[in-house]
Amino acid sequence: MPTSEHLIRFIYAYPKYIQARSPSGVISYTTLSNGVSWILQTTQSIHPDFRLKAGEATRIKAVFSELLQQDVITKDASRASRWLGSRLIFLMTTTWIQNASVNGCMDWDFVLQGALAMSLLVSTAGRSGDIARTGSFKGVEYAKYGDFKVKVVTDKTGIEVLECLVELKYTKGKK
């Protein structure tokens, strides 16, 4: 059965054999911690008696701190964030609607709901879980009808357009 010492040796060795995709070439803290988490879960499924003691877990955290101080791993962003832009969403939704009109579709509701949902996600910089109920929630953690205030306004060219104010109550992260 593996021990915490085996895991600690792995943590020290892993960064030497992995090439990071970041410009600095340093692997991320998250990559290493996810790898260790996967190893722990797999080990516990194979060896049900395997458990880390509090002191062993503290030692593993100390190893991570040491690797951070030595710049062997980093908590810096490994790549620039890329957001879906309005131009890309415009092209995607236009293509969905053109495809449905040319090739047909089972139900236009799905085509239009998909286009509107994607537009809503981009315009609010949200995640799907900010708007719709996901499998991990069982309550009312989703955007409801009352969270949307839609009104018709006239733009500068004299065309009536819809303007929507969205209140996202169940967001994750800093928004």
Sequence and secondary structure as in RCSB ss.txt:
>XXXX:A:sequence
MPTSEHLIRFIYAYPKYIQARSPSGVISYTTLSNGVSWILQTTQSIHPDFRLKAGEATRIKAVFSELLQQDVITK
DASRASRWLGSRLIFLMTTTWIQNASVNGCMDWDFVLQGALAMSLLVSTAGRSGDIARTGSFKGVEYAKYGDFKV
KVVTDKTGIEVLECLVELKYTKGKK
>XXXX:A:secstr
   HHHHHHHHHHHHHH   SSTT  EEHHHHHHHHHHHHHHHHHH TT    HHHHHHHHHHHHHHHHTTSEE 
S SS      HHHHHHHHHHHHHHHHHH  S HHHHHHHHHHHHHHHHHT  HHHHS  TT  SS S  GGGEEE
EEEE TTS EEEEEEE   S  S  
